[in-house]
């Protein structure tokens, strides 16, 4: 890392914002390209991203372990098919040490503002308690799952019990023999609810919208499998390839909802089989096509509602008192603790609300994305030269591993950086018409998919129903389209005087 401090301003070639999977993957690949002039800016005190934050009981990944790891930093001794949060976090720590990434990290450096200088072709990043930093390239690797979604409940200020979000779990608070209300039935809630139900006196599960939950493969890897993974890269790669292609097959029912409805019948049967009370089972069956919202996996969630100390509540919450939660039917339930299992703010216009990003002509990114967030392959955004993003608009997934997408994006960004150096310029920006054509194509591909026609409102969409989150087709197509940068999609700006070349436009 070559960071200098001149007149209290730090300088670097590449600034990576976020030390989760994306940021660390970007850093490793920079090192492998012999680029050491970079920093990783992390708002917390350690690496790990969402796996550092989400350490609630039962936390685990819903993507297979061997697919939820970096292809260029494999782990051969995963304990089970779907790893728990602690094992994933440990893997991230191991990768950080393996590639000696801590020396590039600046912890407790939360970016509060990023502004592009059109004359100098540089970004200036500001922090709350540190000197500004100038960077030629900036990479957003903060991810979409790091700002908790906290619903406003009337009277919350009057409640005298314990309150926390699943991503901010208070492990010092003992839930044993407590009466607990849990709000939400998303990916986090369905994992911690079965775990805490064993210990609490009474658990009220407040469900606004039922979730489709399918069985989870809980098998452990045998010692023989771990040995073969370690001894044979071919064996491990074949296993990873099998997992990848089995996941890719899930796109078919997504783009053809009629096929999804067949699987939906099996999922309904799964619910009715696991839940003894027919009335409760009916309440747990969603009224939208499976896949319209995120499909969850668990073997423990539905059987939890067979417990005598668990009640499913589908009436809307009206308000809180000092010690109770009151629903609109007037029923008052006394509680000691309230847990938000309500997920995260995924709309970048909202989770960047305390972070201004100023591009060309002083345009602010949140305002540019006011109607709908759009970029080019979720990586580059017109009007924001040398600003790149991992897991940007329309590159999240509903069927495969996001790590695959991140690796494709990292490779693409590396090529852009190399092109700027090769053309002896200082910056690159995607052409406006290229970005517009790309997003028109994406929205056309989304039409007819279960995400658009499944009869639900999800975090994938804007208020008017436009899907800004998901990649609409196979991930191998994304890989194919981003495998090599088409320089004609970009303009190259500025003269790198040290290399003696004026600006060019591809």
C-alpha positions in Angstrom: 0.0 0.0 0.0 1.5 3.3 -1.0 -0.5 5.9 0.9 1.1 9.3 1.4 0.1 12.1 3.6 0.8 15.5 2.0 -0.9 18.5 3.6 -3.0 16.1 5.7 -4.6 14.6 2.5 -4.0 10.9 2.0 -3.5 9.6 -1.6 -3.9 6.3 -3.2 -4.5 4.8 -6.7 -7.5 2.6 -5.7 -9.9 3.1 -2.7 -12.1 0.1 -1.9 -15.1 0.9 0.3 -16.0 -2.1 2.4 -14.1 -5.1 3.8 -16.6 -7.8 3.2 -16.4 -10.5 0.5 -16.5 -8.0 -2.3 -13.8 -5.7 -1.0 -11.5 -8.5 0.0 -11.9 -10.2 -3.4 -11.1 -6.9 -5.1 -8.0 -6.5 -3.0 -6.7 -10.0 -3.6 -7.1 -9.7 -7.4 -5.3 -6.3 -7.3 -2.4 -7.9 -5.5 -2.4 -10.7 -8.1 -2.1 -8.1 -10.8 0.8 -6.5 -8.9 -1.2 -3.4 -7.9 -0.3 -2.6 -4.3 -1.3 1.1 -4.3 -4.7 0.7 -2.7 -6.6 0.9 0.6 -9.6 -0.9 2.0 -11.9 1.6 3.9 -14.0 -0.1 6.5 -16.5 1.6 8.8 -16.2 -1.2 11.5 -13.3 -2.5 13.5 -12.8 -5.7 11.5 -13.3 -7.4 8.2 -16.3 -9.6 7.4 -19.1 -7.4 6.2 -22.5 -9.0 6.6 -20.9 -12.1 8.3 -19.4 -9.9 10.9 -22.7 -8.2 11.6 -25.0 -11.2 11.5 -24.1 -13.5 14.4 -27.6 -14.2 15.6 -28.6 -17.8 16.8 -28.9 -20.1 13.8 -27.3 -17.7 11.3 -26.3 -19.6 8.2 -25.9 -19.2 4.4 -28.5 -20.3 1.9 -25.9 -21.0 -0.8 -23.8 -24.1 -0.6 -20.5 -23.7 1.1 -18.3 -24.6 -1.8 -20.1 -22.1 -4.0 -20.0 -19.4 -1.3 -16.3 -19.1 -1.3 -13.7 -17.5 -3.6 -12.6 -19.6 -6.5 -9.0 -18.2 -6.1 -9.0 -18.8 -2.3 -10.8 -22.2 -1.9 -11.6 -23.7 1.5 -11.4 -27.5 1.4 -12.6 -28.4 4.8 -16.1 -27.0 5.0 -18.0 -28.9 7.7 -21.3 -29.1 6.0 -23.3 -28.4 2.8 -24.6 -25.1 4.0 -22.2 -23.4 6.4 -23.2 -21.5 9.5 -22.2 -17.8 10.0 -19.3 -18.6 12.4 -17.6 -20.8 9.9 -18.0 -18.3 7.0 -16.7 -15.5 9.2 -13.7 -17.7 10.1 -13.1 -18.4 6.4 -13.1 -14.6 5.7 -10.5 -14.2 8.6 -8.3 -16.9 7.1 -8.4 -15.4 3.7 -7.5 -12.0 5.1 -4.5 -13.5 6.9 -3.5 -15.7 3.9 -3.2 -12.6 1.6 -1.9 -10.3 4.3 -4.8 -7.8 3.7 -4.9 -6.1 7.1 -2.0 -3.9 6.2 -4.2 -2.4 3.5 -7.2 -1.9 5.7 -8.2 1.4 7.4 -10.7 0.4 10.0 -13.2 2.9 11.5 -13.1 4.8 8.3 -16.7 5.4 7.3 -17.0 7.4 4.1 -19.3 10.4 4.5 -18.8 12.0 1.1 -17.2 11.2 -2.3 -16.6 14.0 -4.8 -15.1 13.8 -8.3 -12.8 16.5 -9.5 -13.3 16.9 -13.2 -10.1 19.0 -13.7 -7.8 16.6 -11.8 -9.7 13.3 -12.6 -9.5 12.4 -9.0 -12.0 11.4 -6.3 -11.9 12.9 -2.8 -13.3 10.8 0.0 -14.2 12.4 3.3 -14.6 10.8 6.7 -16.0 11.8 10.0 -12.9 11.7 12.1 -10.0 11.3 9.6 -8.1 13.3 7.0 -9.6 13.2 3.4 -8.3 10.7 0.9 -7.7 11.3 -2.8 -8.0 8.3 -5.1 -7.9 7.8 -8.9 -10.4 4.9 -8.7 -13.1 4.2 -6.2 -14.8 0.9 -5.8 -18.1 0.5 -3.8 -17.9 -2.9 -2.1 -20.2 -2.0 0.8 -22.9 -4.5 -0.3 -26.7 -4.1 -0.1 -27.1 -5.9 3.3 -25.6 -3.7 5.9 -28.2 -1.1 7.0 -30.9 -2.6 9.2 -34.5 -2.1 8.2 -36.3 -0.8 11.4 -40.0 -0.3 11.0 -41.6 2.5 12.9 -44.1 1.2 15.5 -46.3 3.7 17.3 -45.4 3.9 21.0 -41.9 2.3 20.6 -40.5 5.1 22.6 -42.7 4.0 25.6 -41.6 0.4 25.6 -39.4 -0.4 28.5 -38.3 -3.8 27.5 -35.3 -5.0 25.4 -35.3 -4.1 21.7 -32.7 -5.1 19.1 -32.4 -6.0 15.4 -31.2 -9.5 14.3 -28.0 -8.0 12.8 -27.3 -6.3 16.1 -28.0 -9.2 18.4 -27.4 -8.6 22.0 -25.7 -11.8 23.2 -25.4 -10.5 26.7 -29.2 -10.5 27.0 -30.5 -13.8 28.3 -33.7 -14.8 26.6 -34.3 -17.8 28.9 -37.9 -17.7 30.3 -38.6 -14.4 28.6 -41.7 -13.5 26.7 -40.5 -12.4 23.2 -42.1 -10.8 20.2 -40.3 -11.3 16.9 -41.4 -9.2 13.9 -40.7 -10.4 10.4 -40.5 -13.7 8.6 -37.5 -13.2 6.3 -34.2 -14.9 5.8 -32.8 -14.0 9.3 -36.1 -14.6 11.2 -36.7 -18.1 10.0 -33.2 -19.0 11.2 -33.3 -17.5 14.7 -36.9 -18.3 15.6 -36.4 -22.1 15.9 -33.3 -21.5 18.0 -34.8 -19.1 20.6 -38.1 -20.9 20.8 -36.3 -23.6 22.7 -35.4 -21.2 25.5 -38.0 -18.5 25.8 -41.2 -18.8 27.9 -43.4 -17.5 25.1 -42.7 -16.5 21.5 -45.0 -14.4 19.4 -44.1 -14.5 15.7 -45.6 -11.5 13.9 -46.1 -12.3 10.3 -47.1 -9.6 7.8 -46.4 -11.8 4.7 -45.8 -15.5 4.7 -42.6 -16.8 3.1 -42.0 -19.8 0.9 -39.5 -22.0 2.8 -38.1 -25.2 1.3 -36.1 -28.1 2.9 -32.4 -27.5 3.7 -29.6 -30.0 3.0 -28.0 -30.4 6.5 -25.6 -33.2 5.6 -22.0 -32.9 6.8 -19.0 -33.5 4.7 -17.3 -36.7 5.6 -13.6 -36.9 6.4 -13.0 -38.7 3.2 -14.6 -35.8 1.2 -12.5 -33.2 3.0 -9.4 -35.3 2.3 -10.3 -35.5 -1.4 -11.1 -31.8 -1.6 -7.7 -31.0 -0.1 -5.7 -33.5 -2.2 -7.4 -33.0 -5.6 -8.2 -29.6 -7.1 -10.0 -31.5 -9.9 -12.3 -33.3 -7.4 -13.1 -30.0 -5.6 -13.7 -28.2 -8.9 -16.0 -30.9 -10.2 -18.0 -30.7 -7.0 -18.2 -26.9 -7.3 -19.2 -27.2 -10.9 -22.0 -29.6 -10.1 -23.3 -27.2 -7.4 -23.1 -24.3 -9.9 -25.1 -26.0 -12.7 -27.7 -27.4 -10.3 -28.2 -23.8 -9.0 -28.4 -22.5 -12.6 -31.2 -24.8 -13.4 -33.4 -22.8 -11.0 -33.6 -20.0 -13.5 -36.0 -22.1 -15.6 -39.0 -21.9 -13.3 -38.2 -18.2 -12.5 -38.5 -17.2 -16.1 -41.4 -19.6 -16.7 -43.8 -19.1 -13.7 -46.1 -21.9 -14.8 -43.3 -24.4 -14.1 -42.7 -22.7 -10.7 -46.3 -23.4 -9.8 -45.6 -27.1 -9.9 -42.8 -26.8 -7.4 -45.1 -24.5 -5.4 -47.5 -27.4 -4.8 -44.6 -29.5 -3.4 -43.7 -26.6 -1.1 -47.3 -26.4 0.1 -47.3 -30.1 0.9 -44.0 -29.5 2.8 -45.8 -26.9 5.0 -48.9 -29.1 5.6 -46.6 -32.1 6.5 -44.5 -30.2 9.0 -47.3 -28.1 10.7 -49.8 -30.2 12.6 -52.5 -27.5 13.0 -54.3 -27.0 9.7 -55.3 -23.5 10.4 -51.8 -22.4 11.3 -50.5 -24.2 8.2 -52.9 -22.3 6.0 -51.7 -19.0 7.4 -48.1 -20.0 6.7 -48.8 -20.7 3.0 -48.1 -17.5 0.9 -50.7 -16.1 -1.5 -48.2 -15.3 -4.2 -46.2 -17.4 -6.7 -43.1 -19.0 -5.2 -40.0 -17.0 -6.2 -41.7 -13.6 -6.3 -40.0 -13.0 -3.0 -36.8 -14.6 -1.9 -37.2 -18.4 -1.4 -35.9 -19.4 2.0 -34.5 -22.8 3.2 -35.0 -24.4 6.6 -36.0 -27.7 8.1 -36.7 -26.2 11.5 -38.9 -23.2 10.9 -42.3 -24.7 10.3 -42.0 -27.4 13.1 -41.5 -24.5 15.5 -45.2 -23.7 15.2 -46.0 -27.1 16.7 -44.6 -25.9 20.0 -47.0 -24.8 22.7 -45.0 -21.7 23.6 -45.1 -20.3 20.0 -47.9 -18.3 18.6 -48.2 -17.1 15.0 -49.8 -13.6 14.9 -51.1 -12.3 11.6 -53.0 -9.3 12.9 -51.4 -6.0 12.2 -49.5 -4.3 15.1 -51.2 -1.2 16.3 -48.9 0.1 19.0 -46.6 -0.6 21.9 -47.2 0.2 25.6 -44.6 0.1 28.4 -44.7 -3.7 28.5 -47.0 -4.9 25.8 -47.6 -5.2 22.0 -51.1 -4.4 20.9 -52.6 -5.6 17.6 -55.4 -3.9 15.7 -58.0 -6.4 17.0 -57.3 -4.9 20.4 -55.5 -7.9 21.9 -52.7 -7.0 24.2 -49.7 -9.3 24.6 -47.2 -8.6 27.4 -43.6 -9.0 26.3 -40.1 -8.6 27.8 -38.2 -8.3 24.5 -38.9 -7.2 20.9 -36.7 -8.5 18.1 -36.7 -7.0 14.6 -36.2 -9.8 12.0 -37.0 -7.2 9.3 -34.0 -7.5 7.2 -32.1 -4.6 5.6 -32.6 -1.5 3.5 -31.6 -2.7 0.0 -32.5 0.4 -2.1 -29.1 2.2 -2.5 -30.9 5.5 -2.7 -31.8 5.0 1.0 -28.9 3.1 2.4 -26.6 5.9 1.0 -28.8 8.6 2.7 -25.9 9.8 4.9 -23.4 9.5 2.1 -23.2 12.0 -0.8 -21.6 10.9 -4.0 -20.9 13.8 -6.4 -20.0 13.1 -10.0 -19.6 15.1 -13.2 -21.5 18.5 -13.3 -22.0 18.2 -9.5 -24.7 15.6 -10.0 -25.4 13.6 -6.9 -25.8 9.8 -7.2 -29.0 9.5 -5.1 -30.6 12.1 -7.3 -29.5 10.4 -10.5 -31.1 7.3 -9.1 -34.1 9.1 -7.8 -36.6 7.2 -10.0 -34.7 4.0 -10.3 -31.1 2.9 -9.7 -29.4 2.1 -13.0 -25.9 1.3 -14.1 -24.0 -0.7 -16.7 -23.7 -4.4 -15.6 -24.1 -3.1 -12.0 -20.5 -1.8 -12.2 -20.2 1.6 -14.0 -22.6 4.5 -13.9 -22.7 7.3 -16.5 -21.6 10.7 -15.1 -19.3 9.0 -12.5 -15.9 8.3 -14.0 -13.6 5.8 -12.3 -16.4 4.9 -9.9 -17.1 1.2 -9.9 -19.5 -0.9 -7.8 -19.8 -4.5 -6.8 -23.3 -6.0 -6.6 -24.8 -2.8 -8.1 -28.2 -2.4 -9.7 -29.7 -5.6 -11.3 -26.9 -7.9 -10.3 -28.2 -9.5 -7.2 -29.4 -13.1 -7.5 -32.4 -15.2 -6.6 -30.9 -18.6 -7.6 -27.1 -18.9 -7.4 -24.1 -17.6 -5.5 -23.4 -13.9 -5.4 -19.7 -14.7 -5.1 -19.8 -15.8 -8.8 -21.1 -12.4 -9.8 -18.6 -10.6 -7.6 -15.7 -12.4 -9.2 -17.0 -11.5 -12.6 -17.3 -7.9 -11.6 -13.9 -7.8 -10.0 -12.3 -9.1 -13.2 -14.2 -6.5 -15.3 -13.0 -3.6 -13.0 -9.4 -4.8 -13.2 -9.7 -4.6 -17.0 -11.0 -1.1 -16.8 -8.1 0.0 -14.6 -5.7 -1.6 -16.9 -7.3 0.1 -19.9 -6.9 3.5 -18.4 -3.2 2.8 -17.8 -2.8 1.3 -21.2 -4.4 4.3 -23.0 -2.2 6.6 -20.9 -5.3 8.5 -19.7 -6.6 9.2 -16.2 -10.2 8.1 -16.2 -12.9 6.2 -17.9 -16.7 6.5 -18.0 -19.4 4.4 -19.6 -21.2 6.0 -22.5 -24.7 7.2 -21.7 -26.4 5.5 -24.6 -24.6 2.2 -23.9 -25.9 2.3 -20.3 -29.5 3.2 -21.4 -29.6 0.4 -24.0 -28.4 -2.1 -21.4 -31.1 -1.2 -18.9 -33.8 -1.2 -21.5 -32.7 -4.8 -22.4 -32.7 -5.8 -18.7 -36.2 -4.6 -18.1 -37.5 -6.4 -21.2 -35.9 -9.6 -19.9 -37.6 -9.2 -16.6 -41.0 -9.1 -18.1 -42.9 -12.3 -17.6 -40.6 -13.6 -14.9 -41.9 -14.6 -11.5 -40.4 -11.5 -10.0 -42.6 -9.3 -12.1 -45.8 -11.4 -12.4 -45.8 -13.3 -9.2 -48.3 -11.2 -7.4 -46.2 -9.8 -4.6 -44.4 -6.6 -3.5 -40.7 -7.3 -2.7 -37.5 -5.5 -1.9 -36.4 -6.3 -5.4 -38.6 -3.5 -6.7 -39.1 0.3 -6.6 -42.5 1.6 -5.4 -43.9 1.6 -8.9 -42.9 -2.0 -9.4 -39.6 -1.7 -11.4 -37.1 -4.4 -10.6 -33.7 -2.7 -9.9 -32.1 -5.5 -8.0 -32.0 -8.8 -9.8 -30.1 -10.2 -12.8 -32.9 -11.5 -15.0 -31.3 -14.6 -16.5 -28.4 -17.1 -16.2 -25.3 -16.1 -14.4 -23.1 -17.8 -17.1 -24.5 -15.1 -19.5 -23.4 -12.4 -17.1 -19.9 -14.0 -17.0 -19.8 -14.3 -20.8 -20.9 -10.6 -21.3 -18.4 -9.2 -18.7 -15.5 -11.6 -19.4 -13.9 -9.0 -21.6 -14.4 -5.2 -21.5 -15.5 -3.7 -24.8 -13.5 -0.5 -24.9 -15.9 1.1 -27.3 -18.5 1.2 -24.5 -16.4 3.7 -22.7 -14.8 7.1 -23.1 -11.3 7.6 -21.7 -10.5 11.0 -20.2 -7.5 13.1 -19.3 -3.9 13.2 -20.1 -1.5 11.2 -18.0 1.5 13.6 -18.3 3.9 11.1 -16.8 3.1 8.9 -19.7 2.8 11.6 -22.3 -0.6 10.9 -24.0 -3.6 13.1 -24.4 -7.2 12.0 -23.7 -8.9 9.6 -26.1 -12.5 8.5 -26.6 -13.0 4.9 -27.6 
